[in-house]
């Protein structure tokens, strides 16, 4: 009896396979390119009136004799947020790669007590001279914008993800089959989001209430508990982060996708961290380049849009290839050995 051990592909193989999949269907890059063109040249969305009203309310609640008690850092953060184009941040159900730019900020500006320079995300800014900006002044308008953007982003993301998954698997291009797969993937992704949000609210709200009580009676302990909550959320996002890949590669439902993502990460913990770390370094490093290009001229911005669309599509395909290879290894280990 001989047992054929599954060969584990290296992380470099996963990235190579991802970009090879994109090269097999280069037209897929047009989807993130067109989306980025809309984000950077389309109608802008500003929350400046709503944020200014919030800032005024905060100052009023502080009291006329204690206006200086409002932290200067919070005031600056609100002013920065009022200058941001909110479309990209509101589209939480968009999984298509977008142009993400970073700057290397000094350690003290980025919040590092050690003074080490850290990457800082640079969101799209509102261009004041343009007259096609939609300004939201109420909570209802903000909610409506959130719903509309995500209602458009989710179907488009499902189409893109399923087509990219077909390229990773090497499936033939079949439009009718692709539409059915995209529809099922959209419903499954929505189911994953609903499950995570539902469980998060059911467990998180009581914990947040407890943290608020602790902050009132013991600020140090309350802040410590909030920090632990953030760490927990971070690790949950790591363990459940491959749910979309499970949906489009394996064609399974939301609960099975979450289960598969958890087990893939659990069984390949260090490999997953290494893959995510390399992806992050590539994203941040290229984001610094895109920022420098975009600041030069409109031509530089267009080059950044095209480059980020190809790079982001390849990284997303590499995630699918990583999930697919690790799933094969998992299933191969679970299958009984056959006599030869």
ABEGO torsion letter per residue (X at the ends): XBBBBBBBBBAAAAAAAAAAAAAABAAAAAAAAAAAAAAAABBBBBAAAAAAAAAAAAAAAAEAAAAAABBAAAAAAAAAAAABBAAAAABAABABBBBBBBBBBBAAAAGBAAGBBBBBBBBBBBBAABAABBBBABAAAAAAAAAAAAAAAAAAAAAAAAAAAAAAAGBBBBAAAAAAAAAAAAAAAAAAAAAAAAAAAAAAAAAAAAAAAAAAABAAAAAAAAAAAAAAAAAAAAAAAAAAAAAAAAGBBAAAAAAAAAAAAAABAAAAAAAAAAAAAAAAAAAAAAAAAAAABAAAAAAAAAAAAAAAAAAAAAAAAAAAAAAAAAAAAABBBBBX
